[in-house]
Amino acid sequence: MPSADRSHSMKAALGALWILTVLEAAVMLLAGSSKFTGAEFWADSFVSWGYPAWFALVVGGAEMAGALLLLVP
């Protein structure tokens, strides 16, 4: 494979990887933000799982922080 073709395929692969990474970060941001906006639902769920209600906010914050960290090269 010539060098120019290899360079083009590497750029395409890197672009596809970044697209998937941004999509995953968006999903994680939505999941994390739902812990804040749908707080009553999540608080009830966490309590039923044996955790304190406020722990939903901790998990939501961690999900949002993880989403942002995914975007750091």
C-alpha positions as CSV (number, residue, x, y, z in Angstrom):
1,M,0.0,0.0,0.0
2,P,1.5,3.4,-1.0
3,S,2.2,5.8,1.8
4,A,-0.4,8.3,0.6
5,D,-3.2,5.7,0.8
6,R,-2.0,4.6,4.2
7,S,-2.1,8.2,5.4
8,H,-5.6,8.7,4.0
9,S,-6.9,5.5,5.7
10,M,-5.3,6.5,9.0
11,K,-7.0,9.9,8.8
12,A,-10.3,8.2,8.0
13,A,-9.9,5.8,10.9
14,L,-9.0,8.6,13.3
15,G,-12.0,10.6,12.1
16,A,-14.3,7.6,12.7
17,L,-12.8,7.1,16.2
18,W,-13.5,10.8,17.1
19,I,-17.1,10.6,15.8
20,L,-17.7,7.5,18.0
21,T,-16.0,9.2,21.0
22,V,-18.2,12.3,20.6
23,L,-21.3,10.2,20.3
24,E,-20.4,8.3,23.5
25,A,-19.6,11.5,25.3
26,A,-23.0,12.9,24.3
27,V,-24.8,9.7,25.6
28,M,-22.9,10.0,28.9
29,L,-23.7,13.7,29.2
30,L,-27.4,12.9,28.7
31,A,-27.3,10.1,31.2
32,G,-25.5,12.3,33.8
33,S,-27.7,15.3,33.3
34,S,-30.8,13.1,33.7
35,K,-29.7,12.4,37.3
36,F,-30.1,16.2,37.9
37,T,-33.2,16.9,35.9
38,G,-35.1,13.8,36.7
39,A,-33.9,13.9,40.3
40,E,-37.0,12.4,41.9
41,F,-37.1,9.4,39.7
42,W,-33.4,8.7,40.1
43,A,-33.5,9.4,43.9
44,D,-36.3,6.9,44.3
45,S,-34.4,4.4,42.2
46,F,-31.2,4.7,44.1
47,V,-33.0,4.4,47.4
48,S,-34.7,1.2,46.1
49,W,-31.2,-0.1,45.3
50,G,-30.0,0.5,48.8
51,Y,-28.1,3.8,48.2
52,P,-28.9,7.2,49.7
53,A,-30.9,9.5,47.4
54,W,-28.1,12.1,47.2
55,F,-25.8,9.4,45.6
56,A,-27.7,9.9,42.3
57,L,-26.2,13.4,42.0
58,V,-22.7,12.0,42.7
59,V,-23.2,9.4,40.0
60,G,-24.6,12.0,37.6
61,G,-21.7,14.3,38.2
62,A,-19.2,11.5,37.7
63,E,-20.9,10.5,34.4
64,M,-20.8,14.1,33.2
65,A,-17.1,14.5,34.2
66,G,-16.3,11.2,32.5
67,A,-18.0,12.4,29.3
68,L,-15.9,15.6,29.3
69,L,-12.7,13.6,29.9
70,L,-13.5,11.4,26.9
71,L,-13.0,14.5,24.8
72,V,-9.5,15.2,26.1
73,P,-7.0,13.9,23.5
